[in-house]
Amino acid sequence: MSMINVAFGNANQVQQNLSGILAYILEFLGANSKPILQVLVLPGLAFTLVFAIIAVWFERKFLARAMLRVGPYYCGGRSGVLQVFADFIKLFLKEMIIPENVNWLLFALSPVMVSMVPGLALILIPFDANWVLWDVGSLGLPMFLAIMGIAPLMPVFAGWISNNKYSFIGSWRVAYMYIAGEIPIVLSAAAVAIMAGSFNLVKIVEAQKNMWFAVPQFIGFIIFFIGVLIESERTPFDIPVAEVELVFGWRTEFSGILFGFTMMAEYVMLQAWTLLFITLYLGGYSGPIIMGNVIGSHIFWLLAKFVVLVVFIVLLRCVFSRPRMDQMLKIGWNYLTPIALLNLFVVLAMKLWGIY
Amino acid sequence: MSWIKRLLKPIGIVAPYILRNSQTVAYPTERLMFKERFRGRHQFHFERCISCSICARVCPCASIEMVEAEGHEKTYPSIDYNTCSFCGYCVEYCPKQALTFTDIVELAVKDRSELKYSPERLSEVPEIKDLVPRMKRRTEAYLTDKEMKYRKVKDV
């Protein structure tokens, strides 16, 4: 008894301490309600998960329509909305096979890392002028590109830890492809930063009050869009996964929910790059420009542009066929990179001579 | 600049497909009515057959064998659906139209030996409702000037 008294004081003091802790938690929640909401809802968990769920369903249904089929049908009525949840439960309950001679901890962690790195980049995106989870000021754009620069390492790591030749070869295909796509993206992003006069993502959005950068930098806009397709492994550039020809590339050894994580990583990657694309070229959260006036800046506009862009990217999946690996590298290094460099120099010249 | 056109043209072709109707039928619940000339499972008519065995001789897959049937005097064709290619020669060459086609395609069985149909079995055509218990309606394909559409014929 005496020891308890020494440690916590008497009963009244214990009560006081407990109520103090409760008050502290409430105070903490009240003072930090905005960042907590941001972590849990908008750029954070709920947005990422809800997007992945809706995107998987929408993609299957949309592709089915384009192929004159019906798509997922039985789960959740004619719309098949519950199919995604059924698939999730299936993946979750399946056996998680871990190969022999594999460090199981790293093996189990690597798919989580693959989907976590692009999710980390999401926190830099300005959803509104006051709605940035991690406002790093003038480091926004370089920080985003640096975080996304780590992303290609994760599939390489996952392929290496699988202890399987085919996974390893597949992972190097990812690395080839990401690097071929990332350099044009960085060059055209640099051109945008020069035109806006800042690396701050909020300031880049504010600089597009008069005209979206998609218009003066149309070439950069196209190059960045192709880069987004390459980086997020969307068809026509889904070479490392190549559902029909390969055995799912670096994902060969992952089964059960680990495979589910690798699938989710694809959508998180798409989400991060598409949001950056909208921020840099399509005016971010600012509304459409009519007669030189911006009509209302709101999160809604960013999400509306995001939806339209994702629909277009899914449409591309049922239109184009997949190029070979060498053709893709040729597109990346022989065409996109020189044109992006040229675009950068043209923007520099425009800025120096004060044309724009 | 022709490559730009080549890139953009397929998008314009595929995009309208999104608004078109599905060209498939939800099979177990609804089943298509096939046309009269559709080559499905055969139906055999005992009273018409004269046991000339032309069908067995003309069959390119050698699936037809003339066998005796209970309660009948002569030999009659039995068809082995393991090898039958549904070419329709037997139906075409039969002088008395003793073999005809039905629109039954549900031939799946668990044992391959069950695919060898005796003349008695060929003469009986089961109800489509027994073969597909989940079927609720039968639909029919028809052509408009743009595309193929489906309409309900009857509820089963």
Interface residues (C-beta under 8 A of the other chain):
Chain A: F62 A64 R65 A66 M67 L68 R69 V70 Y73 L315 L316 C318 V319 F320
Chain B: P10 I11 V14 A15 Y17 I18 R20 N21 S22 Q23 T24 A26
